[in-house]
Amino acid sequence: MLSAHTAEGEVPVPRPARHRYGAPMRALILHGPDDLRLQQVPRPEPGAGEIVVAIDAALTCATDAKTLVRGGHPSLGPLPAAFGHEGTGIVAATGAGVSGVAVGDAVAVANSAPCGSCEWCRAGREGLCSGITYLSGTYAEYLLVPASIVAVNVVPRPAGLVASLAALAEPVACGVRAAERSSARPGDSVVVLGGGLQGQVIGMVLARRGCEVVLCDPHRDRRELALRMGVQRVADAPRDAAGIARVRELTPGGLGAHATVAAVGAVGVWEAAAALTRAGGEVNFHGGPAPDAILGIPAARLHYQEITLQASYHHTPGTFRRALAMIDADRDLFGALIGPEIGLEQVAASLAAHGPKRIVRPGPCGDG
C-alpha cells in the first residue's frame, strides 16, 4: 500500500479490510540504491479524511534522481517505499468526512502538510515543521492522499490548465520559497548558480522583483531558457578561480553579488557562491547535498566581510498556491521547463540520464 510518513518516523496508515481494495495497479517502488521496481500493488481505498487520486501526470525530478542513487531521502521514509512526489490527477474516491473536494475533481496535490501549530509553523516556516507529513507515490496509477494533506494542500486545478503543468506546482513552489527567503531588493545584483528548474524559477522570481540577475550554467540551452524566463544576463558556470573572477566582473564594480543563490546541491557550487558574494552580502544554499558532504568556506572572510549564510528547503502551503497561480498565468513559459512524455517503464532510465524533466503517464487518463 502507498503510505505517508512524518519526518520523525512512520505513521501507520489505516489499513482497510482486504475487500475494500480494488483491482491491482502499477506503481514504482524503491527498494534500495538504484533498485526501482515496477510492481503490481493493491489499489488503495480511502479511510476517514483521505482521498484517492487517479494520477494523470507525474513529473521526473532531480531530487528523485539523487534519491534513486542514494536509496533514500529525508522525505521518503523507510524502504521499500512508493516513489515519485510531483503529480496531479482526478479524485477517484473520498473517505468519510472529506469536504471541499469530490469525486471527479481535478486537483494538484502537494507532497507534504505541516501540522500548523509547532514552533516552525507559527513562524511561517512550515517546511521545517516538526510533525510534517510527507507523501510519495506519484509514479503510480493511483495515489492515496492522507487526511492532513487533504485538509491543507490539495488544491483545485485551474480551469484549462493541462495536467503536466499543474504537476509543476511542487517544484516551482520550492523555487518560489527559495526566492522569498532572499533579502535581495530591487536594483540589487543577484547571481544564481544552476539553470535547472529551481534555478530558472529563482532567477525569474528575483528578476520580477527588480533585481539584476545573472544566471550561470554550463549548458547553452539552459542559459537561453533563463533569458526567456526573464533574467538579464547569463554566463558559463564558474569552475575555478578564473571563472569566479569572470562572473564577479558581471556584478557592479566587480565587487560580487549582493545575493548569491546556489541552486545545485553540490559543495563545490556552494563554495563558489560564497566566493561570488560581496561584503555585506547574502548566500542562499538551495539544493540537497549528499548526507556526508562537508562545506569549506574561509571563516575569516565570513567574519570580516559580514557575509550572511542561509539555506532554503521545501515549500509551504502558501508557496504551493502561489506557484500554481504563476504557472497558470504563464503557461507557455513554464511549459518550456518540461520535456517529452514517458511511461512508468522508462522512469528509471530517465532519472539515470539526468536529462530534462519528463512527463510520466502512469495510466490511461491523458493530459486533461
C-alpha positions in Angstrom: 0.0 0.0 0.0 1.3 3.5 -0.8 2.0 5.2 2.5 2.6 8.6 4.2 5.1 9.2 7.0 6.3 12.1 9.1 9.8 13.4 9.4 10.1 11.8 12.8 9.1 8.3 11.7 6.5 6.3 10.0 2.9 6.9 10.9 0.7 3.9 10.4 -1.9 4.4 7.7 -5.2 2.8 8.4 -5.4 -0.5 6.6 -8.9 -1.2 5.4 -10.1 -4.7 5.2 -8.9 -6.6 2.1 -12.2 -6.4 0.4 -12.0 -2.6 0.3 -9.1 -2.7 -2.1 -9.9 -2.6 -5.8 -8.0 -4.3 -8.6 -4.2 -4.2 -8.6 -2.5 -1.2 -10.0 1.0 -0.5 -11.3 3.4 1.5 -9.1 7.1 2.2 -9.0 8.6 1.1 -5.6 12.1 2.0 -4.4 13.8 -0.9 -2.7 17.3 0.5 -2.3 20.1 2.3 -4.2 19.5 2.0 -8.0 16.7 -0.6 -7.2 13.5 0.8 -8.6 10.8 -1.8 -9.4 7.6 -1.5 -11.4 5.2 -3.7 -9.4 1.6 -4.7 -9.1 0.2 -3.5 -5.8 -3.3 -3.2 -4.4 -5.2 -0.1 -5.5 -5.9 1.8 -2.3 -9.2 2.8 -0.9 -9.5 5.9 1.3 -10.0 5.9 5.1 -11.6 8.8 7.1 -10.5 12.1 5.7 -8.5 10.6 2.9 -8.9 10.7 -0.9 -7.6 8.6 -3.7 -6.4 10.4 -6.8 -6.1 8.8 -10.3 -2.8 10.2 -11.4 -2.9 11.7 -14.9 0.5 13.3 -14.9 3.6 12.9 -12.7 7.0 14.5 -13.4 10.5 13.3 -13.0 12.8 15.3 -10.8 16.4 15.8 -9.9 15.5 15.0 -6.3 14.2 11.7 -7.4 17.3 11.1 -9.4 19.6 11.5 -6.5 17.2 9.6 -4.2 17.4 6.7 -6.6 21.2 6.7 -6.5 21.4 7.2 -2.7 18.5 4.8 -1.9 16.8 7.3 0.4 15.8 10.9 1.2 14.6 12.7 4.4 11.1 12.9 2.9 10.9 9.3 1.8 10.8 7.2 4.9 11.7 3.5 5.3 12.1 1.2 2.3 10.6 -0.2 0.3 8.7 3.0 -0.5 6.3 4.2 -3.2 8.3 6.6 -5.4 7.7 10.0 -7.0 6.5 13.2 -5.4 5.2 15.6 -8.2 1.8 14.8 -9.6 -1.8 15.8 -10.3 -4.9 13.9 -11.1 -8.6 13.3 -10.8 -10.2 12.4 -7.4 -11.3 8.8 -7.8 -12.6 8.2 -4.3 -13.2 10.0 -1.0 -13.3 8.8 2.6 -15.7 9.7 5.3 -15.7 13.3 6.4 -14.0 14.7 3.4 -15.3 18.1 2.4 -14.2 20.7 -0.2 -13.3 18.0 -2.8 -15.4 15.5 -4.6 -15.0 12.5 -7.0 -14.3 13.8 -10.4 -12.4 17.0 -9.3 -9.1 17.7 -11.0 -6.6 18.6 -8.2 -2.9 19.4 -7.7 -1.5 17.5 -4.7 1.4 18.8 -2.7 3.8 16.2 -1.3 3.5 17.4 2.4 1.4 19.0 5.0 2.6 20.9 8.1 1.0 20.5 11.5 0.2 24.2 11.7 0.9 24.5 15.4 4.6 23.8 16.1 7.3 26.5 16.6 8.3 26.5 13.0 4.7 26.6 11.6 3.9 29.5 13.9 7.0 31.3 12.5 5.8 30.8 8.9 8.5 28.2 8.2 6.2 25.2 7.6 8.8 23.3 5.6 10.6 22.7 8.9 7.5 21.5 10.7 8.4 19.1 13.5 5.4 16.9 12.6 5.3 17.4 8.9 3.6 14.6 6.9 5.3 13.7 3.6 3.8 11.9 0.7 5.3 9.9 -2.1 3.9 7.6 -4.7 3.0 9.7 -7.8 4.7 7.2 -10.1 1.6 5.1 -9.8 -1.8 4.8 -11.3 -3.5 5.8 -8.1 -2.3 7.8 -5.0 -3.7 7.6 -1.5 -3.6 11.1 0.0 -3.6 11.3 3.8 -6.1 13.4 5.7 -3.6 16.0 6.8 -2.7 16.8 3.2 -6.3 16.7 2.0 -7.0 19.3 4.7 -4.4 21.9 3.7 -2.5 21.0 0.5 -4.9 19.6 -2.1 -5.7 22.5 -4.5 -8.2 22.6 -7.4 -6.6 22.6 -10.8 -7.2 25.8 -12.6 -9.7 25.6 -15.4 -8.0 24.7 -18.7 -4.5 24.1 -17.1 -3.2 20.8 -18.5 -2.1 18.1 -16.0 1.6 18.3 -16.9 1.7 22.0 -16.0 -0.3 21.5 -12.8 2.2 18.9 -11.7 4.9 21.6 -11.8 3.4 23.3 -8.8 5.5 21.4 -6.2 9.0 22.0 -7.7 8.1 25.6 -8.7 6.9 26.2 -5.1 10.3 25.2 -3.8 11.9 27.7 -6.1 9.5 30.4 -5.0 10.3 29.6 -1.4 14.0 30.0 -2.0 13.4 33.4 -3.7 11.2 34.5 -0.9 13.9 33.7 1.6 16.3 36.1 -0.2 16.5 39.7 1.2 17.7 41.0 -2.3 16.0 44.3 -3.1 15.1 45.9 -6.4 18.3 47.0 -8.1 20.5 44.5 -6.2 22.8 42.3 -8.1 22.0 38.6 -7.8 23.9 35.6 -9.1 22.1 32.3 -9.5 24.3 29.2 -9.9 22.5 26.4 -11.7 20.0 26.6 -14.6 17.8 23.6 -13.7 14.2 24.1 -12.9 14.9 25.5 -9.4 17.5 28.0 -10.7 15.2 29.1 -13.5 12.3 29.8 -11.1 14.5 31.5 -8.6 16.1 33.7 -11.3 12.6 34.5 -12.7 11.1 35.5 -9.3 14.0 37.7 -8.3 14.2 39.4 -11.7 10.5 40.2 -11.4 11.3 41.7 -8.0 13.5 44.1 -9.8 16.9 42.5 -9.1 19.6 42.4 -11.7 20.1 38.6 -12.2 23.0 36.8 -13.7 22.3 33.0 -14.1 25.3 30.7 -14.6 25.0 27.3 -16.1 27.4 25.1 -18.3 24.6 24.3 -20.8 23.8 26.8 -23.5 20.2 25.7 -23.8 19.6 26.4 -20.1 21.2 29.8 -20.4 19.0 30.6 -23.3 15.9 29.5 -21.4 16.9 31.7 -18.4 16.8 34.7 -20.7 13.3 33.7 -21.7 12.4 33.4 -18.0 13.4 37.0 -17.5 16.9 37.1 -16.1 19.0 39.9 -17.5 22.4 38.2 -18.1 23.8 34.6 -18.3 27.2 33.1 -18.1 29.0 29.8 -18.1 29.3 28.1 -14.8 32.4 29.2 -12.8 34.5 26.1 -12.4 37.7 27.7 -10.9 39.1 30.9 -9.6 39.4 32.4 -13.1 35.7 31.5 -13.7 34.7 33.1 -10.4 36.6 36.2 -11.3 34.8 36.4 -14.7 31.4 36.2 -13.1 32.3 38.8 -10.4 33.1 41.2 -13.3 29.5 41.0 -14.3 28.4 42.5 -10.9 28.5 46.2 -10.0 32.1 47.4 -9.7 33.3 43.8 -9.9 32.7 43.5 -6.2 30.4 40.5 -6.3 26.7 40.0 -5.9 24.5 41.4 -3.2 22.9 38.0 -3.1 24.0 34.7 -4.5 21.9 31.5 -4.8 23.5 28.1 -5.2 20.6 26.2 -6.9 22.7 23.0 -7.1 23.2 20.6 -4.3 27.0 20.3 -4.7 29.5 21.6 -2.2 31.8 23.0 -4.9 28.9 25.1 -6.2 28.1 26.3 -2.7 31.7 27.3 -2.1 31.7 29.2 -5.4 28.5 31.0 -4.4 30.2 32.3 -1.2 33.2 33.5 -3.3 30.9 35.4 -5.6 29.2 37.4 -2.8 30.3 40.9 -1.9 31.0 42.3 1.6 27.7 42.5 3.5 26.0 40.2 1.0 24.0 37.0 1.4 24.3 33.5 0.2 21.4 31.1 -0.1 22.2 27.4 -0.3 19.4 25.6 -2.2 19.5 22.0 -3.3 20.1 18.9 -1.2 23.8 17.8 -0.8 24.9 14.3 0.0 24.5 13.5 3.7 28.2 13.3 4.3 29.2 16.4 2.3 31.3 19.0 4.2 31.3 22.6 3.3 34.6 24.5 3.3 34.4 28.3 3.3 37.1 30.7 4.6 35.9 31.7 8.0 37.9 35.0 8.1 36.1 36.2 5.0 32.7 35.5 6.5 33.7 37.4 9.6 35.5 40.4 8.2 33.1 40.9 5.3 29.9 40.1 7.3 28.6 37.6 4.8 25.3 36.0 5.7 24.8 32.3 5.0 21.3 30.8 4.9 19.6 27.9 3.2 16.1 27.1 1.9 14.3 23.8 1.9 11.0 22.5 0.6 7.9 24.7 0.3 4.9 25.9 2.3 1.1 25.8 1.6 1.3 29.4 0.6 4.1 29.0 -1.9 2.4 25.9 -3.4 -0.7 28.0 -4.2 1.4 31.0 -5.4 3.4 28.6 -7.7 0.2 27.1 -9.2 -1.1 30.6 -9.9 2.2 31.6 -11.5 2.1 28.6 -13.8 -1.5 29.2 -14.7 -0.6 32.8 -15.7 2.4 31.9 -17.8 1.5 28.5 -19.3 3.7 28.7 -22.4 6.7 29.9 -20.4 6.5 27.2 -17.8 5.8 24.6 -20.5 9.4 25.2 -21.7 10.6 23.5 -18.5 9.1 20.1 -19.3 10.3 17.5 -21.8 8.5 14.7 -23.7 6.2 12.1 -22.2 7.4 8.7 -20.9 5.7 5.7 -19.2 6.4 4.2 -15.9 8.7 1.7 -17.5 11.0 4.5 -18.6 11.3 6.4 -15.4 14.4 4.8 -14.0 16.4 5.3 -17.2 15.2 8.9 -17.5 16.3 9.6 -13.9 19.7 8.0 -14.5 20.2 10.1 -17.7 19.8 13.4 -15.7 18.0 14.8 -18.7 15.1 17.3 -18.8 12.1 17.0 -16.6 9.8 14.4 -18.2 6.0 13.9 -18.1 5.2 10.5 -16.7 1.9 8.9 -17.7 1.0 6.2 -15.2 -2.3 5.2 -16.8 -4.8 5.9 -19.5 -6.1 9.3 -18.2 -4.3 11.6 -20.6 -3.5 15.3 -20.3 -6.7 16.8 -19.3 
